[in-house]
Amino acid sequence: MTAWSSDDIARIAAADDLHIAPFRADGVTHGTLTWIWSVVVDRRLFVRAYNGPDSRWYKSAMSRHAGRITAAGSAFDVTFAAADPSLTEQIDTAYRTKYAGSPYLPPMVAPGPRAATVEITPRQAA
């Protein structure tokens, strides 16, 4: 697993503009960019699907395991993996901190989205 650079992860953590595009079935073409909330825990980047495991982008990310994100004015080729369940409470805390006061926060820390938590890492160049 490749780690984020200190500069990139700091910029992504401070931004609220992450868009995710897993590969389509051909494994080459990126899907439509979808805006999504993101949080950083211990220099690791996480996102959750608002509609839980039934979310289209989540299903694609978990079947293709790669794609692209745009965040903080940059595009990154990335990999997607199910988040380590032992980090669930820390990820919840990060969501509560970053998105405090939003009416969309309670669903994001509910069982459905929690079950659809994805860790995003930079993809190594081939």
Secondary structure, DSSP 8 states (H G I E B T S, - for coil): -----HHHHHHHHH-S--EEEEB-TTSSSB---EE--EEEETTEEEEE-TTGGG-HHHHHHHHH-EEEEEETTEEEEEEEEE--GGGHHHHHHHHHHHTTT-TTHHHHTSHHHHHTEEEEEE----
